[in-house]
Amino acid sequence: MQAYDERLWPPLWLWIAGWLFALSLSVSFYAALGPVWGLLALLVPGGLVTAGLISAAARVQVSDGQLFAGPAHIGVEFLGPAEALDAGAARAVRGPESDPAGFHLIRGWVPRGVRARVVDPDDPTPYWFVASRHPDRLAAAIEAARSSV
């Protein structure tokens, strides 16, 4: 059963900035070395920018009693109540109130998130913080999954 699924894609301006960089590099190579090198100078850096931005787009999912955040996952039975955080509260969790032992899935272009305490006594991680564009829906999905486990 899948309760929540979100992909934290980078914003459009990052894609445009990356490709504008590749384009400016391409124009320089074209002027100095010709069209073949100009095309290569566009496609290679542009491809690397695209690959980097695609790999930076973490997936957040609540499915089958698990919270998946990027490559990590935890059973919802090991989580306490999930709280949706606005941009200010999320900034505090990422900054001055951050615990280095906590799990953080942070994307700089996603200002809000969800925090849930870890209630497993054998787990030294105090909490999970997961960035989300829809923290209310993610927290509700975690709570629904917790109540069904």
C-alpha positions in Angstrom: 0.0 0.0 0.0 1.4 3.4 -1.0 0.2 6.3 1.0 2.5 9.1 -0.1 5.0 9.7 -2.9 7.0 12.9 -3.7 10.1 13.6 -5.7 12.1 16.7 -4.6 13.0 18.0 -8.0 15.3 21.0 -8.2 13.6 24.2 -9.3 13.5 25.4 -12.9 15.9 28.2 -12.3 18.7 25.7 -11.4 18.1 23.8 -14.6 18.2 27.1 -16.6 21.4 28.3 -14.8 23.1 25.0 -15.5 22.3 25.0 -19.2 23.1 28.7 -19.5 26.6 27.9 -18.1 27.0 25.1 -20.7 25.8 27.5 -23.4 28.3 30.2 -22.5 31.0 27.6 -22.5 29.8 26.3 -25.9 30.0 29.8 -27.4 33.5 30.2 -26.2 34.6 26.9 -27.6 32.8 27.5 -30.9 34.5 30.9 -31.4 38.0 29.4 -30.6 37.9 25.9 -32.0 34.9 25.6 -34.3 31.4 24.0 -34.3 32.3 20.5 -33.3 34.0 21.6 -30.2 31.3 24.1 -29.5 28.6 21.4 -29.7 30.7 19.1 -27.5 31.2 22.0 -25.0 27.4 22.3 -24.9 26.4 18.7 -24.6 29.0 17.4 -22.2 28.6 20.0 -19.4 24.8 20.2 -20.1 24.6 16.4 -19.7 26.6 16.5 -16.5 24.4 19.3 -15.1 21.3 17.3 -16.1 22.7 14.1 -14.5 23.6 15.9 -11.3 20.2 17.6 -10.9 18.4 14.3 -11.6 20.5 12.5 -9.0 19.8 15.4 -6.5 16.0 14.9 -6.8 15.4 12.7 -3.7 12.3 10.6 -3.4 10.2 10.7 -0.3 7.7 7.9 0.1 5.5 6.3 2.7 4.7 2.8 1.6 4.1 -0.6 3.2 4.7 0.7 6.8 8.0 2.3 5.8 9.2 5.9 5.4 11.6 6.2 2.5 13.7 9.3 2.4 16.2 9.2 -0.4 18.3 6.0 0.0 17.3 5.6 3.7 14.2 4.0 5.2 12.7 3.3 8.6 9.6 1.4 9.8 6.9 3.8 10.9 6.5 1.8 14.1 9.9 3.2 15.2 8.7 6.8 14.8 6.8 8.9 17.2 4.2 11.5 16.1 5.2 13.3 12.9 5.0 17.1 12.9 4.8 19.2 9.8 7.2 22.2 10.0 6.8 25.5 8.3 9.9 27.2 6.7 11.0 28.9 10.0 10.7 25.8 12.2 12.4 23.7 9.5 15.2 26.2 9.3 15.7 25.9 13.1 15.9 22.1 12.9 18.4 22.3 10.0 20.4 24.9 11.8 20.7 26.0 15.5 18.4 23.2 16.9 20.1 20.5 14.7 21.3 17.3 16.4 24.2 15.8 14.4 23.0 12.3 15.4 19.6 13.0 13.7 18.8 11.9 10.2 18.3 14.8 7.8 17.1 14.6 4.2 17.7 18.3 3.2 17.3 19.9 -0.2 18.2 23.6 -0.3 15.3 24.4 -2.6 12.7 22.8 -0.3 12.2 25.1 2.8 9.6 23.0 4.7 9.7 19.5 6.1 8.5 16.9 8.6 10.2 15.9 11.9 9.5 12.6 13.7 11.2 11.4 16.8 12.7 7.9 16.8 11.2 5.8 19.6 13.3 2.7 19.1 15.5 2.4 22.2 18.2 0.6 20.2 18.5 3.3 17.6 20.8 6.2 18.6 19.2 8.5 16.0 17.0 11.0 18.0 14.8 12.1 15.1 14.2 12.1 11.3 13.9 15.4 9.5 12.7 15.0 5.9 12.3 18.0 3.6 8.9 18.1 1.8 7.0 20.5 -0.3 3.8 19.1 1.3 4.7 18.5 4.9 1.1 18.3 6.1 0.3 15.5 3.7 3.6 13.7 4.5 2.9 14.0 8.3 -0.6 12.7 7.8 0.6 9.8 5.7 3.2 8.8 8.4 0.5 9.1 11.1 -2.0 7.0 9.0 0.7 4.3 8.5 1.6 4.4 12.2 -2.0 3.8 13.2 -2.3 0.9 10.8 0.8 -0.9 12.1 
